[in-house]
């Protein structure tokens, strides 16, 4: 790479999208029970989320496996839970930390 190309890359001019900000939300989330040996996508209202946000969702307590989280609609967080055990798990309600990266 040339020096000019490196400068552009550092400034985010080549293939980058500028960030508009990072928002942190602390909703109380009460997941439904997840059957044994299954995956369950569940939706929760988190007012302020935008469909273009990239999110990271962390439960306030050790609960159940989380395979991912994303914004599925405005103000709607979808969390994909995974239960590799034979028995159903009913995760406890807790305050979560949801970080939304807005571009």
N, C-alpha and C positions, 0 to 999 in steps of 0.2 A: 504494500500500500504506500501511496505517496504521502508526504506530510500533510497536504491539503485534504486528502481522503481521511486521514486520521483525525484531523481537526473537525471535519464535518461529522464523523462518527461520534466524537466526544460531545459535540453540541446537539446531537440528536437529529441531524439533518438527513441522514441516510436511513430510510426504513424505520424511523422511530415516530412515535406519537407522543406529543407533549401531555404530561399529566395535569389535570385540573385540580387535583387534590386527593387527600386521603381522609375519609370519614370513618369515625369509630362509633358503633352503635352497641348498646348493652340491653338487648331485649331479653325478657324471660321467655324461655322456650320449654314447652312441655311435649316431648315426642310421644307418639303412640307406641304401643307395644310392637316389637318386631319379632315375627315368628322365627323359630329355629331354622338354621341352615338357609337363610334367605337374605335378600336385599330389599330395602324399603326406601323409596323416595318420598319425603314428606315436605309439605310447604308450610311456611310460617310468615306472618305479616311482620315486616320490619320497615316501618314508615321512613321514607327518605331514600331507599335504594333505587337506583336507576338500572334499566335493562343492560346498559353498556358497562356497568361496574364489574370489576374482577374482585371476587371476595375470598376472604379466609374466615372461617367460622370455628371458634373454639368454645367448647362447652365449659361451664364453670366447674364441673366435677367430672371425675372419671366415670363414664357412663357406658358407652357401647362404641363399637368401631364406626368410624366415619370414613366413607369412601370418597367424599367430595361434597362441595357446596357451590351453588351458583345462583344468580338472580334469574328467575324464570319469567318474571313480569314486574312491572313497576311496583315497588313496595313489597315484593314477594321473594323470600329466600327459600330455596329448595336445598334440603340436606339429604344426602344419600347415606343411609345407615346400613351397616352390614353386621349380621349375627351369624358367626360360624359355629355356634354351639347347637346342641340338639334341642335345647329348651328355649321357649320364648323369653325375651328380655324386655322389661318395661322400664325404659330409661327415666330417671328422675327429672322433674322440672328444675331448672336452674337458670341463672343469669348467664348469658353467653356474651362473648366479645366477638363482634362481627366487624372486620376491617374491610372497607370498600375502597378500592383504588379506582379513581375516576379519571378517564382519559377523554 
